[in-house]
Amino acid sequence: MAFEVKKIDPLDLQPRKAVGVQLPFSGKSVFNVNYTTEAAIKTNLINYFLTGRGERFLNVNFGNSLQKLVFDQLTENKVKEIDALVKADLAFYFPRVEPVEINTLGIPDNNTVQFSMRYKVKNTNIEDEVVINFEQ
């Protein structure tokens, strides 16, 4: 007998059930939890962008190279390369997240790179922004 598997989306249909773990880990019992799909997706994106490629055990391809940019000179070509890399990685690891706008700004005096991305989630009304500052 065949049956159809239905994927329920978003995950936050039951208000008292957690759908993810919040960052930073600072809760009373180490972990605070997310109760909405929007918060879980944002936390997962932040976790992805803060993880360097090769840093995650048993999944060495997960993560990106944004942290290494603190010491690189940000040229126009480098910014385009970053945008293309982020879009390709998002398509692989987060296929439902669609970047709307990606901005990479280098502040050479402080050895700081500010990365921001506005995004929307396909087939939902979720739109949000992730902003991360990488400092020396």
Rosetta blueprint (number, residue, H / E / L):
1 M L
2 A L
3 F L
4 E L
5 V L
6 K L
7 K L
8 I L
9 D L
10 P L
11 L L
12 D L
13 L L
14 Q L
15 P L
16 R L
17 K L
18 A L
19 V L
20 G E
21 V E
22 Q L
23 L L
24 P L
25 F L
26 S L
27 G E
28 K L
29 S L
30 V E
31 F L
32 N L
33 V E
34 N E
35 Y L
36 T L
37 T H
38 E H
39 A H
40 A H
41 I H
42 K H
43 T H
44 N H
45 L H
46 I H
47 N H
48 Y H
49 F H
50 L H
51 T L
52 G E
53 R L
54 G L
55 E L
56 R L
57 F L
58 L L
59 N L
60 V L
61 N L
62 F L
63 G L
64 N E
65 S L
66 L H
67 Q H
68 K H
69 L H
70 V H
71 F H
72 D L
73 Q L
74 L L
75 T L
76 E H
77 N H
78 K H
79 V H
80 K H
81 E H
82 I H
83 D H
84 A H
85 L H
86 V H
87 K H
88 A H
89 D H
90 L H
91 A H
92 F H
93 Y H
94 F L
95 P L
96 R L
97 V E
98 E E
99 P E
100 V E
101 E E
102 I E
103 N E
104 T E
105 L E
106 G E
107 I E
108 P H
109 D H
110 N H
111 N L
112 T E
113 V E
114 Q E
115 F E
116 S E
117 M E
118 R E
119 Y E
120 K E
121 V E
122 K L
123 N L
124 T L
125 N L
126 I L
127 E E
128 D E
129 E E
130 V E
131 V E
132 I E
133 N E
134 F E
135 E E
136 Q L
